[in-house]
């Protein structure tokens, strides 16, 4: 069983019942968890925890969510940073946190899919991983 890397926007959509992506994110989690191990980048983990510190989510349910549904938080290491720089250099509109998240997937050979809500990600040429776009 391969892994699916879940992007921050989909994580937040899942956690926030009022988010426009909530229903689509819940459906994506249901579908993917049956066939893939769910993982996240350390960047996405930090982004979700930032929402906790800003008061958008309560810490305990968020931590329980990660413990129950997410198989691993993947680190950002030197190879990931190098791949992110190449992705960003080839597509200047790609923000560095997004490039780091995509590079995390690209550098972890177990990751087969990336699940996001950014319509630009499927347009990026040369990615090894498939991109699944979640829409409201």
C-alpha positions in Angstrom: 0.0 0.0 0.0 1.5 3.3 -1.1 1.0 6.7 0.7 -1.0 9.8 -0.1 0.3 13.1 1.1 -2.4 15.4 2.2 -1.9 19.2 1.8 -2.6 21.8 4.4 -5.8 23.1 2.8 -7.3 19.7 2.7 -6.3 19.0 6.3 -7.9 22.3 7.4 -11.0 21.6 5.3 -11.4 18.3 7.0 -11.0 19.8 10.5 -13.2 22.8 10.0 -16.9 22.0 9.5 -17.5 25.5 8.3 -14.8 25.4 5.6 -15.9 25.4 2.0 -13.7 22.3 1.4 -15.1 20.3 4.4 -17.4 17.9 2.7 -15.0 17.3 -0.2 -12.1 16.8 2.2 -14.0 14.3 4.3 -14.9 12.4 1.1 -11.3 12.4 0.0 -10.1 11.1 3.4 -12.7 8.3 3.3 -11.7 7.3 -0.2 -8.0 7.5 0.2 -7.8 5.9 3.7 -9.1 2.7 2.2 -6.3 2.4 -0.3 -3.4 4.5 0.9 -1.5 5.3 4.1 -2.1 9.0 4.8 0.9 11.2 5.4 1.7 14.9 5.7 4.7 17.1 5.3 6.2 18.8 8.4 5.2 22.1 6.6 1.5 21.1 6.6 1.7 19.9 10.2 3.2 23.3 11.2 0.5 25.2 9.2 -2.3 23.3 11.0 -0.7 23.8 14.4 -0.4 27.5 13.6 -4.2 27.5 13.2 -4.4 26.0 16.7 -2.2 28.8 18.2 -4.3 31.4 16.4 -7.4 30.0 18.0 -9.0 28.5 14.9 -9.0 24.9 16.3 -8.6 23.4 19.7 -5.3 21.6 20.2 -6.5 18.3 21.7 -8.8 17.3 18.8 -6.2 18.3 16.3 -3.5 16.2 18.0 -6.0 13.3 18.2 -6.8 13.7 14.5 -3.1 13.4 13.5 -2.6 10.4 15.9 -5.6 8.6 14.6 -5.6 9.3 10.8 -2.2 10.4 9.8 0.5 7.7 9.5 3.5 9.9 9.5 4.7 13.5 9.5 7.4 13.5 6.8 10.5 15.7 7.5 12.0 18.4 5.4 15.6 17.3 4.8 18.3 18.5 2.4 17.1 16.5 -0.6 13.6 17.9 -0.1 14.9 21.5 0.2 16.9 21.0 -3.1 13.9 19.6 -4.9 11.7 22.4 -3.6 14.2 25.0 -4.9 14.1 23.4 -8.3 10.3 23.3 -8.3 10.1 27.0 -7.2 12.8 28.0 -9.7 10.8 26.4 -12.5 7.5 28.0 -11.5 7.9 31.3 -9.8 4.2 31.5 -8.9 4.7 28.5 -6.6 5.0 29.6 -3.0 8.0 28.1 -1.1 5.8 26.3 1.5 3.9 24.7 -1.4 7.1 23.8 -3.2 8.4 22.2 0.1 5.2 20.2 0.5 5.4 18.9 -3.2 9.1 18.2 -2.8 8.4 16.2 0.4 6.1 13.9 -1.7 8.5 13.7 -4.6 11.5 12.7 -2.4 9.5 10.1 -0.5 9.2 7.2 -2.9 6.3 5.6 -1.0 4.1 8.6 -1.8 2.0 7.9 -4.8 -0.5 10.7 -4.6 -0.7 14.3 -3.4 -4.1 15.6 -2.4 -4.6 19.4 -2.6 -7.0 22.1 -3.3 -4.7 24.2 -5.5 -5.7 24.0 -9.2 -2.2 25.0 -10.2 -0.5 21.9 -8.8 -1.8 19.5 -11.4 -0.3 21.8 -14.1 3.3 21.4 -12.8 5.3 19.4 -15.3 7.6 16.6 -14.3 6.1 15.5 -11.0 6.5 11.8 -10.2 3.4 11.7 -7.9 -0.1 12.0 -9.1 -2.1 15.1 -8.0 -5.7 14.7 -6.8 -7.5 18.0 -6.7 -10.2 18.5 -4.0 -12.9 21.0 -5.0 -15.8 22.3 -3.0 
